[in-house]
Amino acid sequence: MPFEYFQSYQADQFSFINIPKAMVTEEIFSPLSIQAKILYGMLLDRMSCAQKNKWIDEENRVYIIYPISEIAKDMNISKRKAINSMAELVGMGLVEKKHIGQGRSNVLYIKKFVITSD
């Protein structure tokens, strides 16, 4: 199948989800499904909204708001698969959910994928 070349005016028309290389190459992340790794990349991308929306808590920690229904839509997967992928990240300790209640979306704290030793 012949694909066309990008023209100069088209060079920046796509945005990409960056998945940290460590998510693929490091043994510690091997239990995560590819879908969970993609979701983590999407959550990192969503962090750009945090600063713009001033999503910073009283301890100066950045958080995001990303409802499961929106994740499912953005990833073109079922709500159940979105829940399972999020559960993998929570179980690994890469995401912490804070329940707000009253029908509002959970606050998500995205944790750094790099492990530091003290």
C-alpha positions as CSV (number, residue, x, y, z in Angstrom):
1,M,0.0,0.0,0.0
2,P,1.6,3.3,-1.0
3,F,1.5,5.9,1.7
4,E,1.9,9.6,0.9
5,Y,4.6,11.9,2.3
6,F,3.8,14.6,4.8
7,Q,3.9,18.1,3.4
8,S,5.5,20.9,5.4
9,Y,2.2,22.4,6.5
10,Q,1.1,19.0,7.9
11,A,4.1,18.3,10.1
12,D,2.5,19.2,13.4
13,Q,-1.1,17.9,12.7
14,F,-0.7,14.8,14.9
15,S,-0.3,14.6,18.6
16,F,1.2,11.6,20.3
17,I,0.9,9.7,23.5
18,N,4.4,9.2,25.0
19,I,4.9,6.0,26.9
20,P,8.0,5.9,29.0
21,K,10.5,3.4,27.6
22,A,10.9,2.0,31.1
23,M,7.3,0.8,30.9
24,V,8.3,-1.5,28.1
25,T,11.8,-2.5,29.0
26,E,11.9,-2.7,32.8
27,E,11.0,-6.0,34.5
28,I,9.1,-4.2,37.3
29,F,6.4,-3.1,34.8
30,S,6.1,-6.5,33.0
31,P,2.9,-7.4,34.9
32,L,1.1,-4.4,33.3
33,S,-0.9,-5.0,30.2
34,I,-0.1,-3.0,27.1
35,Q,-3.5,-1.3,27.5
36,A,-2.5,-0.1,31.0
37,K,0.8,1.2,29.8
38,I,-1.0,3.2,27.1
39,L,-3.4,4.5,29.7
40,Y,-0.4,5.6,31.8
41,G,0.9,7.5,28.8
42,M,-2.5,9.2,28.4
43,L,-2.6,10.1,32.1
44,L,0.9,11.7,31.8
45,D,-0.4,13.6,28.8
46,R,-3.4,14.7,30.8
47,M,-1.1,16.2,33.4
48,S,-0.6,19.2,31.0
49,C,-4.2,20.1,31.9
50,A,-3.4,20.1,35.6
51,Q,-1.3,23.2,35.5
52,K,-3.7,25.1,33.2
53,N,-6.6,24.2,35.5
54,K,-4.7,24.7,38.7
55,W,-5.3,21.1,39.8
56,I,-2.9,21.3,42.7
57,D,-3.8,20.1,46.2
58,E,-3.0,21.7,49.6
59,E,0.3,19.6,49.7
60,N,1.4,21.0,46.3
61,R,0.7,17.7,44.6
62,V,-0.6,17.7,41.1
63,Y,-3.7,15.8,40.3
64,I,-5.9,15.2,37.3
65,I,-9.6,14.5,36.7
66,Y,-10.2,11.9,34.0
67,P,-13.5,10.0,34.3
68,I,-13.5,6.4,33.3
69,S,-16.2,7.0,30.7
70,E,-13.9,9.6,29.1
71,I,-10.9,7.2,29.2
72,A,-13.0,4.5,27.6
73,K,-14.1,6.9,24.9
74,D,-10.6,8.3,24.3
75,M,-9.1,4.8,24.1
76,N,-12.0,3.4,22.1
77,I,-12.4,0.5,24.6
78,S,-15.3,-0.6,26.8
79,K,-15.8,0.9,30.2
80,R,-14.9,-2.4,31.8
81,K,-11.6,-2.5,30.0
82,A,-10.9,1.1,31.1
83,I,-11.7,0.1,34.7
84,N,-9.4,-2.9,34.5
85,S,-6.5,-0.9,33.0
86,M,-6.9,1.7,35.8
87,A,-7.0,-1.0,38.4
88,E,-3.7,-2.4,37.1
89,L,-2.1,1.1,37.5
90,V,-3.6,1.5,41.0
91,G,-2.4,-1.9,42.0
92,M,1.1,-1.2,40.8
93,G,1.1,2.0,42.8
94,L,1.4,4.3,39.7
95,V,-2.0,5.9,40.3
96,E,-3.7,6.9,43.5
97,K,-7.4,7.6,43.4
98,K,-9.1,10.0,45.9
99,H,-12.8,9.5,46.1
100,I,-14.6,12.8,46.1
101,G,-18.2,11.4,46.2
102,Q,-21.5,13.1,45.5
103,G,-21.4,12.0,41.9
104,R,-18.2,13.8,41.1
105,S,-15.3,12.2,39.3
106,N,-12.4,10.8,41.3
107,V,-9.2,12.8,41.6
108,L,-6.2,10.9,40.2
109,Y,-2.7,11.4,41.4
110,I,-0.3,10.1,38.8
111,K,2.9,8.9,40.4
112,K,6.4,9.0,38.9
113,F,7.4,5.8,37.2
114,V,11.0,6.2,38.2
115,I,12.0,4.6,41.5
116,T,14.5,6.6,43.5
117,S,16.5,5.3,46.4
118,D,17.1,7.5,49.4
